[in-house]
Amino acid sequence: MEAAAKPQRQMVRLRGRSYVAFVFVPTVPIQDWLQEIDATIARSPGFFAGRPVVVDLSSVDLSQSGIGHLLTSLQDRNIRVLGIEGVEEARLTPMMPPLLSGGRSCVVEQSAPKKAETKAETKADAKPTSLLLDSPVRSGQTVIFPDGDITILGSVGSGAEVVAGGSIHIYGALRGRAMAGVNGHTSARIYCQKIEAELLAIDGFYQTADDIDDALRGRPAQAFLQGNTMRITALY
């Protein structure tokens, strides 16, 4: 009698994948900080919808029960906490989100522009300081370039997201989210030919659609930081 065929063992296939997450940095008193979150949600109910969040606890000293209460408070607001940073692992329970470290920005491959083959490409190791997209960024797409400016020769659709280490230049309508200066570049700016944005942010300071002056809507505009305040003004 022939021996039964041994079932072939299937190998586990692992893949790496990067996602953009908001990083919350709570400050004390926590209740006041939560009220600021509530104010943002009240202005834009869908602001955090479907967006993973990392909580950075490096600026506060919370006990294990305090961390648990904070996480519950965020969950009650339908905010999904993907992980926690800036705290000793001993303060976390197995039921809490995992401790994360080494988070950094990454480039989304499907949104990268096509490279033209030229003789200037001899320095293969040279890192580009700007990213040019000659097509629109459609709804649901994310473009991330942490090393410099992003220039888009088209519009950014509602639900799309553009994230840059430097400034963002949009030669069309901005209807989605634009986040500039994500690596601490406070002099970064956001320019667009038609402002209808869901969110503008520079170095972590942001304004939502409800914060933008109605007189600016549909006009060429720029956003920049003045101290710790974001200003949005007409270009001309």
C-alpha positions in Angstrom: 0.0 0.0 0.0 1.4 3.3 -1.0 1.9 5.9 1.6 -0.5 8.8 1.6 0.9 11.9 -0.2 2.2 14.3 2.4 0.4 17.7 2.0 2.7 20.4 0.7 3.4 23.0 3.3 2.3 26.5 2.3 4.8 29.3 3.0 3.5 32.3 4.8 3.8 35.3 2.5 4.7 38.5 4.2 4.6 42.0 2.6 5.6 45.4 3.9 3.1 48.2 3.5 3.2 51.8 4.7 0.2 53.9 5.9 -0.1 57.6 6.8 -1.3 58.1 10.3 -2.0 61.2 12.4 0.3 61.4 15.5 -1.6 62.8 18.5 0.6 64.4 21.2 -1.6 64.9 24.3 -0.9 67.7 26.7 -2.1 68.3 30.2 -4.7 68.9 31.4 -5.9 66.0 29.3 -9.5 67.1 29.5 -8.7 70.4 27.8 -6.8 68.6 25.1 -9.8 66.3 24.5 -12.0 69.4 24.2 -9.8 70.6 21.4 -10.3 67.3 19.7 -14.1 67.7 20.2 -13.9 71.1 18.6 -12.1 69.8 15.6 -14.7 67.0 15.2 -17.6 69.5 15.6 -16.2 71.6 12.8 -15.4 68.6 10.5 -17.3 65.5 11.6 -15.5 63.3 9.1 -12.0 64.7 9.9 -10.7 61.5 11.6 -12.9 59.0 9.7 -10.9 56.0 8.6 -7.6 57.5 9.6 -5.3 55.5 11.8 -3.8 57.4 14.8 -0.6 57.0 16.8 -0.6 58.5 20.3 2.7 59.9 21.4 2.8 60.1 25.2 6.3 61.6 25.5 4.9 64.9 26.7 2.8 63.6 29.5 3.4 61.3 32.5 0.4 59.0 32.7 -0.2 55.9 34.8 -1.4 52.7 33.3 -5.0 53.6 34.3 -4.5 57.1 32.9 -3.4 55.7 29.5 -6.4 53.4 29.5 -8.7 56.2 30.2 -7.2 58.3 27.4 -7.5 55.5 24.9 -11.2 54.9 26.0 -11.9 58.6 25.5 -10.5 58.5 22.0 -12.4 55.3 21.2 -15.6 57.0 22.4 -14.9 59.6 19.7 -14.5 57.0 17.0 -10.8 57.6 16.8 -8.8 54.5 15.9 -5.5 54.2 17.8 -3.1 52.1 15.8 -0.2 52.3 18.3 1.5 54.1 21.1 4.9 55.9 21.3 6.9 57.6 23.9 6.2 55.5 27.0 7.7 52.5 28.7 6.2 49.2 27.6 5.6 48.2 31.3 2.8 50.8 31.5 0.9 49.2 28.7 -1.5 46.2 29.1 -1.9 43.4 26.6 -5.3 44.8 25.6 -3.8 48.2 24.6 -2.4 49.1 21.1 1.2 48.0 20.6 4.2 50.1 21.4 5.7 51.5 18.2 9.1 53.1 17.4 11.0 54.3 14.4 8.1 55.8 12.5 9.0 57.7 9.4 7.5 59.0 6.2 7.7 57.0 3.0 7.0 57.5 -0.7 3.9 55.9 -2.1 5.0 54.0 -5.2 1.8 54.2 -7.3 1.8 57.9 -7.1 5.4 58.4 -8.2 5.9 60.2 -11.5 7.4 58.5 -14.6 11.1 59.2 -14.8 12.4 60.4 -18.2 15.6 58.7 -19.2 18.3 61.4 -19.8 22.0 61.7 -19.7 21.7 63.7 -16.5 20.8 60.5 -14.7 24.4 59.4 -14.4 24.4 60.1 -10.7 22.1 57.2 -9.7 22.6 57.7 -6.0 21.7 61.4 -6.0 18.6 62.0 -3.9 16.0 64.2 -5.6 14.9 67.3 -3.6 11.6 67.8 -5.5 8.8 65.7 -6.9 6.9 66.7 -10.1 3.6 65.2 -10.9 2.2 66.0 -14.4 -1.2 64.5 -13.7 -4.0 65.1 -11.2 -4.1 63.4 -7.8 -7.4 61.6 -7.7 -9.7 60.9 -4.8 -8.3 58.2 -2.5 -4.7 58.6 -3.7 -1.9 59.7 -1.4 1.4 61.3 -2.5 4.2 61.4 0.1 7.6 63.0 -0.5 9.5 63.7 2.8 12.7 65.0 1.1 11.5 68.3 -0.4 8.8 70.1 -2.4 6.0 68.6 -4.4 4.7 70.3 -7.6 1.4 69.1 -9.1 0.5 70.2 -12.6 -3.2 69.5 -12.0 -5.8 69.3 -9.3 -6.0 67.4 -6.0 -9.3 65.7 -5.7 -11.6 65.5 -2.7 -10.4 62.6 -0.4 -6.8 62.8 -1.9 -3.8 63.6 0.2 -0.4 65.3 -0.5 2.3 65.2 2.1 5.7 67.0 1.6 8.8 67.6 3.7 9.0 71.0 1.9 6.4 73.2 0.2 3.5 72.1 -2.0 2.7 73.8 -5.3 -0.6 72.9 -7.0 -1.4 74.4 -10.4 -5.0 73.5 -10.2 -7.8 73.1 -7.6 -7.0 71.8 -4.1 -10.0 69.9 -2.8 -8.3 67.3 -0.7 -5.7 67.5 2.1 -2.2 69.1 1.8 0.4 68.8 4.5 3.7 70.6 4.1 6.8 70.9 6.2 6.2 67.5 7.9 9.8 67.2 9.0 9.8 70.4 10.9 10.2 72.8 8.0 8.4 75.8 9.4 9.1 78.0 6.4 7.3 75.6 4.0 4.2 77.0 2.2 1.2 75.6 0.3 0.2 77.3 -3.0 -2.8 76.5 -5.1 -4.7 78.1 -8.0 -8.1 77.3 -6.5 -8.6 76.7 -2.8 -11.4 74.3 -1.8 -9.3 72.2 0.7 -10.5 69.8 3.3 -7.3 70.3 5.3 -4.2 72.4 5.2 -1.3 71.7 7.6 2.3 73.0 7.9 4.6 71.5 10.5 1.7 70.1 12.4 -0.4 73.3 12.6 -3.5 72.9 10.6 -6.8 74.4 9.5 -9.8 72.5 8.2 -12.3 73.5 5.6 -14.5 75.3 8.1 -11.5 77.5 9.2 -10.9 78.9 5.7 -12.4 82.3 5.0 -15.4 82.0 2.6 -14.0 85.0 0.7 -10.9 82.9 -0.3 -12.8 79.9 -1.6 -12.3 79.2 -5.3 -9.4 81.8 -5.5 -5.6 81.4 -5.8 -4.2 81.2 -2.3 -1.2 80.4 -0.2 -0.9 79.1 3.4 2.1 79.7 5.6 3.1 79.9 9.3 3.3 83.1 11.2 4.7 82.0 14.6 2.4 79.3 15.8 -0.5 80.4 13.7 -1.3 79.3 10.1 -2.4 82.1 7.8 -4.2 81.7 4.5 -4.2 84.6 2.1 -5.0 85.3 -1.5 -2.2 85.1 -4.0 -3.5 88.0 -6.1 
